[in-house]
């Protein structure tokens, strides 16, 4: 089974483009049709058409739907997905995509998630795109644990786009919110039009275990998915490359050259330290911490330390001297190895909990739930936070030490 996927979104991304690329790479079209047909909505037909874009061959996923005026919210979408009985990995992926869309819509419109009613993203063709991509990825084995799914810089476009809310600047707010939450690298890309749709952004955000260039791999399959337009100046295509990852130190872990800033302080009100640490991280520090020390003449003090990328050095230094009483800061370089990581979302009785996972050679070695999410779920369900942690840890299937993966 292939254990690496690269998605080339440098010319944009939409749900039908990703679906077309996966079908072009060998995904099972009949499996996609079967599951989409179980959604229990108005009739949806999916076809794979051979087309050319800017002189290049590609597959266009053609989704034909009936006219529908139904406006569905997150709860209605969840019911449809449950009724369709998707394969487990595909179901989890599709739910994640729609959860991301709902959160983005809620934030850009300033409402609660439960009040969201999807507009463009809730149309039947978008529902078919999300479920179709989920099933296609599953048939290719690309949703299995340990698969590295890397997405390139995402081209967003420019100008304006027609939406239910009128013409909006590109990138439209929901697309920008989705990619901001996912910490995705973006650029304008070619052309002065919308290149990445909200559905495309949500699919890429849910899919990516990392962002960047084509990783080292032995290629097993590749595919090109076409958008509906065929501009004369560029290929309107999204590409996928599937293969077996080549294990090198470059893709087993990341090596960073960082700076350590530290100062010894003995005259700061200790109640201020939590705010100081938060402010240091807000400047761009990867982490900040405090170590109690015993100073000359038996005076208690603290060493405050921040781990900082080079481009945040000046900002973090400035904040450290402003927020504390120190007159000087020690600075020295340090090398750091960091595991590849991804974030998955675990649903606990309707309450999402984000979990950051560290991976070595594609295997999960550690999983840390976002404690703010844990606390929110515990409060909502009136159970101890420890119970939420137990359920989340079990759901992400973190192996015990020494257990084969």
C-alpha positions, 0 to 999 in steps of 0.5 A: 500500500502506498504511504505518501500522497502529495497534492499540487494545489499551486493552480487552485483547488475545488472539490470536483478538482480533487475528486477528478484527480483521485479518480484519474489516479485510480480511485474506484468510481463505482464505490464513490457512486454507491456511497453517494447514492446512499446519502438519501438526498435528491438524485446525484450522478457522478461521471468521470470525463476525459478532458484537456486543459491547456493542452494536457489530459486530465479527468473532470469529475462531473457532478449532476444534481437535481434542483434543491432549495433545502438549506442544511446545517451541521446537524442535518449533514451529520445525519446524512453521513450517518445514514449513508454508512460510509467506511469508518475512515471515510466517515471520519474524514467527511465529518472533519471536512464539514466540521471545519466548514461549519466552524469557518462559516460561524466565525466569518458570520459571527454566529454559533456553529449550531446556527450555521446553514450552509450556502454554497458549501451545503449545495448537493454538488459540494456534498457529493464532492466531499463524500466522493473525495472521502470514499475515493481516498479510502479506496486508494488507502490514503486515509490509513494511519501512517500515510503522509499527506503533504499539500503544496502552497495553495493558490487563492487567486484574486479579484471577486467571486459571486456568492449568496452574499453578493460579490466578495473579494477573493479569497472569500472569508470562509476560504481564508479562515479555513486555511488560517486555522490549518496554518496552510502556506498560500499565495495568489497564484496565476489568474485574477479569479477565485482559484480555491473554493471553501470546499476545496480549502476544507478538503485540503485542510482536513487532508494535510498531515503537512505542507510543502514540496513533493516529498521523496517517494517512489511514485506508484500513481498520479492523477490530474483533476480538471476545473470546469474552466480552460483558460488559455494562459495556464492549466486549470488542474489539481494534481495528486502524486501517490507513492511509497515514501523514501525514508531519509532523515529529511522526512523522518524529522525536521531539523531547525536552527533556533535561538534560546533567550534567557534571563535571570529575574529575582524581583518580579511579582510572581503573579505576573509570570503566566502573562509574561510566558503567554506574551512571549509565545505571542511574539512567535516563540515556539515555547517559553518556560520558567525555572526556579533558582537559588541566587546569591545570598539565598535569594529565590529567583527564576530563569525565564527561557524562550525558544525562538525562531531567528525571525522572531528573535527581536520581537521576543527580546523586546517583549522580554525586557518590557514585560520583566525587570531584567536588564540583559538577556542571554542568547545562544543558538540551539539545534532542534529535531522535530517530529512530523505532526498532524492534527485530528479531531475526535468527536466526544458526544458532539463536542470536537477535541483537537489532538496533535499527533507526532509521527516517526516513520509514519507511526504515531508516537505521541498524541496530545489533546488540546486541553482547552477543548477537553475542558470545554467538552468536560464542562458541557457534558458535566464529566471530569476532564480525566474522562474526556482525556481517556475517551480521546486517547482511546479514539486516536489509537495511540500505541502502548510503548513497545507495541507494533504499529 
